[in-house]
Amino acid sequence: MKSYRKELWFKTPSRRAFINITQKVNECLAESGVSEGLLLVNAMHITASVFINDDESGLHHDMDVWLDRLAPEKPYSQYRHNTCEDNADAHLKRSIMGREVVVAITGGKLDFGTWEQIFYAEFDGKRRKKVLVKIIGE
């Protein structure tokens, strides 16, 4: 069985962002040489997320608005965590959106549904953060 590991790094200019990383993940898959197996992609920071959904700007806007309703950034004083930082909302948003995705690899390709894409979600940006890609298989 083959095993492949690569770190992808992101630094967003804004506090919150959704970035389609499907092409970068496909490049990792090609580098790995795995044609049948599993691919894991996970955010290595507790204020970022990796998820699968459609690449449609209206949907991303709706997600951002929905997440901000569930865990609004301000007022900072509403969160106990914010005594030394101002990112409690980012931790909560990550908890909602999740840490990772696992995708089957079939015939050397990501085995996706019709509109599925992989996204990196940033909830407390403006600094470098790491995403791990781990691939195992034959």
C-alpha positions, 0 to 999 in steps of 0.5 A: 500500500502507498502512503502520501502526505502533503501540507497545503498552506493558506493565508487569506487577506480577510478574516473569513473566506471560502477557497476551492482547493479541489485543483490543489487536492487533485494535484496531490492525488496525481503526485501520489500515484494512488489509483484506488484508495482514500484521500483525507483533507483536514484543516490543522487549525481550530479556526478553519475547516474543510468541507465538500459542497457546490462551488456557487457564489450565492451558496457561499454567501448564504453559508457565511450569513448563516454561520454569522447568525449562529456565531456572530463575530461581535460583540466580542464580549458575548464570549468567555473565550474572548478575554485574551483573544477575539476569535471565539466565533471562529472556533464555533464556526469550525465546530459547525463546519467540521475539520475534514473530509474523506473522499474515495479514489477510484480509477485515479480520480476523486469519486465525487457526486456531480457538483461536489468540490473541496473547500477550505473555510477560513474563519479567523484569517490574515495568517498562515494556516496549514491543511493536511492531505493524506492519501493511502491506497494502491 
